[in-house]
Amino acid sequence: MRLTLGAYLDHFAWSQAQLAREADCSTTVVSRVLNGETISRRNAEKIVAAIDRKLKLQGVRDRITVESIEGLRIADYQRSKHKGQKE
């Protein structure tokens, strides 16, 4: 199942605030996803976990992943191997 975050909100009859509570993140993070903006992997995983829990309560057996949410953009942070090293 590959849906947008908005489709999941509609499916569960959740508001942005309710998803934020369920995912333990801010409503700003949820809003950013809905607007197609980038979020951290950690917040993306929190959102996915909240959706997955709700789906399990509805009897859905398949697990979802961050790739399961269409349009979810995750920041790709790259860190230098040595602090202060210029690339």
N, C-alpha and C positions, 0 to 999 in steps of 0.2 A: 504494500500500500504506500503510495507516494503522493502526499497531499501538501498543500501550502499550510503555513501556520494558521492563517485565517480560516481555512477549511476545517482544521482541527478545532479551533475555537467555536465555529458554528456547530460542528458535530456534537461537541460536549455541552453546548450552550454556556460556554465560559466567557466571561469578560476578560479584558486584558489584565485587570487587577487580580482576578481570580487565578489566572495562569501564573502571574507573578508570585502570588502567595504559594501556590502548589509547587512552583519551581524554586522557591526561595531566591528570587532575583527581583530586580526593580521593574516597575511598569515601564520605565524608560528603555530597558533592554528589550522587553516585549514589543514596544512601539518601534524600536529600531529594526527588529526583524520584519515586522509588518510593512515597514517603509523600504525594505530592501537594503538596509544598511548592514555593515559588518559588525559582528559581536565576537567576544572571546570564545575560544573552544570550551572553557569551563562553563560559561553561561549557556552555550548551546547544549552541552551535555545535561545540564540541569533541566532545561526545557524538555529535552527528549525524555529524560527520566520521568518527569511529571506526566507527559503524554502517555508514555509506556505504562505507567501505573494505572492510569485511567482506562486504557485499553484492556488491561488485564482484568480490571473489575467488570468490564463489559464482556469478558469471555474470549477476547482475541488472544490467540496463542502466539502469533508471530511477534517477535521483538522488532522494535524500530531502532534506527540509528540516526546519527546526524545527517547521513546521506538520504534518509527517508523523507526528510522535510524539504519539499521543493522550494527553491529560492533562499534557503538558509545560507547566509554568507558568513564564513568563519575567518577571523583574522589569522594571517600566517606570520607569526612572529619568528624571526630568526635571530639567534643570539650568537655573538662572537664566542669562539672557543676560549679566548683569553681576554679577560676584562681589560678594557682600555686599548686593545689592539686595533689598529686601523686596517680596514680592508681595501 
